[in-house]
């Protein structure tokens, strides 16, 4: 089981090509501040998560996927019945969040690994967020925005992978039309 100090530290804001990321994927600690901020339809902001103790997973043709520790979560999150399996990290559990009593829940846009494989044991119970809520903003009562340091991240196409795209991440990324067969 790798310890935190044995895991490579990600470069801070270096230009990176997703085609130079490894396969199988690699786990890195990140020195960046990671935040997920909810903005209601009335413009009120709520911090969902905020940390400088996160990890990122790098895999060929994908932007990084970030994992935030449970201590960074500032609002209640409930586990759903959805599960998926990753050949590298193990079985993922999914979660739902509701940020106001009058809004719809945002379901299965947050995931974690309760029992990850040995290589990914440092992200046990850490939470990963899709870069978007994936639902109608009006029905949800708002939307969340994800940040790496002060940069709002872009959304990986295809809505299957949860990568966060920042201005330093380059290369054709899997997820959009015509990329599933790579």
C-alpha positions in Angstrom: 0.0 0.0 0.0 1.6 3.3 -1.1 2.0 6.0 1.5 1.3 9.7 0.7 5.0 10.6 0.7 5.8 7.8 -1.8 3.3 9.2 -4.4 4.7 11.6 -7.0 3.8 15.2 -6.6 2.1 16.7 -9.7 3.8 19.7 -11.3 2.0 23.0 -10.6 0.5 24.5 -13.8 3.0 22.9 -16.2 1.7 22.4 -19.8 0.7 18.7 -20.1 -0.2 16.6 -23.1 -2.9 13.9 -22.3 -1.2 11.6 -24.8 1.9 11.5 -22.6 -0.1 10.4 -19.6 0.5 6.7 -18.7 -1.6 3.5 -19.2 -2.2 2.0 -16.7 -3.1 5.3 -15.0 -0.9 7.0 -12.4 -1.8 8.6 -9.1 -0.3 11.9 -8.1 -0.7 14.2 -5.1 -1.5 17.7 -6.3 -0.2 20.9 -4.8 -3.2 22.8 -6.2 -6.2 24.1 -4.4 -9.3 22.1 -5.5 -12.7 23.6 -5.0 -16.3 22.8 -5.9 -18.6 25.8 -5.5 -22.4 25.8 -5.8 -24.1 28.9 -7.2 -27.8 29.0 -6.7 -30.1 30.4 -9.3 -30.3 33.5 -7.0 -26.5 33.9 -7.2 -25.7 32.7 -3.7 -22.6 30.7 -3.4 -22.0 27.7 -1.1 -18.7 25.9 -0.8 -19.3 22.1 -1.5 -15.6 21.1 -1.1 -12.3 22.9 -0.6 -8.8 21.3 -0.2 -5.1 21.5 -0.8 -4.8 17.8 0.1 -6.1 16.2 -3.1 -4.9 13.7 -5.6 -5.3 13.4 -9.3 -5.3 10.3 -11.6 -3.7 10.6 -15.0 -4.6 8.2 -17.9 -3.7 8.4 -21.6 -6.1 10.6 -23.6 -8.0 11.9 -20.6 -7.7 15.1 -18.6 -6.9 14.6 -14.9 -9.6 13.3 -12.6 -9.3 14.9 -9.1 -10.0 13.2 -5.8 -10.8 15.3 -2.7 -10.6 14.0 0.9 -13.7 13.5 3.0 -12.6 16.3 5.3 -12.9 18.8 2.5 -16.6 18.2 2.0 -18.7 20.9 3.6 -22.2 19.7 2.8 -24.1 16.4 3.3 -23.6 13.8 0.6 -25.6 10.5 0.5 -24.5 7.3 -1.2 -26.8 6.0 -4.0 -27.2 2.4 -5.2 -25.2 3.0 -8.4 -21.8 1.3 -8.7 -19.4 0.9 -11.6 -16.1 -0.9 -11.9 -12.7 0.4 -13.0 -10.1 -2.2 -14.0 -7.4 0.0 -12.4 -9.1 1.4 -9.2 -11.8 -1.1 -8.4 -15.5 -0.7 -7.6 -16.8 2.9 -7.5 -19.7 4.1 -5.4 -21.8 7.1 -6.4 -23.4 9.8 -4.3 -26.2 12.4 -4.4 -26.3 15.9 -3.1 -29.2 18.4 -2.5 -28.2 21.9 -1.8 -31.6 23.3 -0.9 -34.9 21.8 0.2 -36.6 23.3 -2.8 -34.2 22.0 -5.4 -33.8 18.6 -7.1 -31.1 16.3 -6.0 -28.0 16.0 -8.2 -27.5 12.2 -8.4 -24.5 10.1 -9.4 -22.2 13.1 -10.3 -19.9 12.4 -7.4 -18.1 9.1 -6.9 -15.6 7.4 -4.6 -13.7 4.2 -4.1 -14.5 2.6 -0.7 -12.1 -0.2 -1.3 -9.7 0.8 -4.1 -7.0 -1.5 -5.4 -3.6 -1.3 -3.6 -2.1 1.1 -6.1 -4.9 3.6 -5.5 -5.4 3.0 -1.8 -4.5 6.7 -1.0 -7.8 7.8 -2.6 -9.9 5.5 -0.4 -13.2 7.3 0.4 -12.0 10.5 -1.4 -14.7 12.1 -3.6 -14.4 12.9 -7.3 -16.8 15.4 -9.0 -17.8 15.7 -12.6 -17.0 19.2 -13.8 -20.7 19.9 -14.2 -23.9 19.0 -12.5 -25.2 17.4 -15.7 -28.7 18.6 -15.0 -31.0 21.5 -15.8 -29.8 24.4 -13.6 -33.4 25.6 -13.0 -34.6 22.3 -11.8 -31.5 21.8 -9.6 -31.8 25.3 -8.2 -28.3 26.2 -9.4 -25.1 24.6 -10.6 -21.6 23.8 -9.3 -18.3 25.0 -10.7 -15.1 23.2 -10.1 -11.7 25.0 -9.7 -8.0 24.1 -9.8 -6.5 27.0 -7.9 -8.4 30.0 -9.3 -9.2 28.6 -12.7 -12.7 27.3 -13.4 -12.3 23.9 -15.2 -13.8 22.9 -18.5 -16.0 19.8 -18.9 -14.7 16.6 -20.6 -16.9 15.8 -23.6 -19.1 12.8 -23.6 -20.3 12.8 -20.0 -18.8 9.4 -19.3 -15.4 10.4 -17.9 -15.0 13.0 -15.1 -11.9 14.8 -16.1 -11.3 18.4 -15.3 -9.8 20.5 -18.2 -7.6 23.5 -17.3 -5.7 25.8 -19.7 -2.5 23.8 -19.3 -4.0 20.5 -20.4 -3.5 19.9 -24.1 -4.2 17.2 -26.7 -7.2 15.4 -28.3 -9.2 13.9 -25.4 -11.4 10.8 -25.3 -15.1 11.3 -24.7 -16.4 13.3 -27.6 -18.0 12.0 -30.8 -15.7 9.6 -32.7 -13.3 9.0 -29.8 -14.8 5.9 -28.1 -12.9 3.4 -30.2 -9.5 4.6 -29.3 
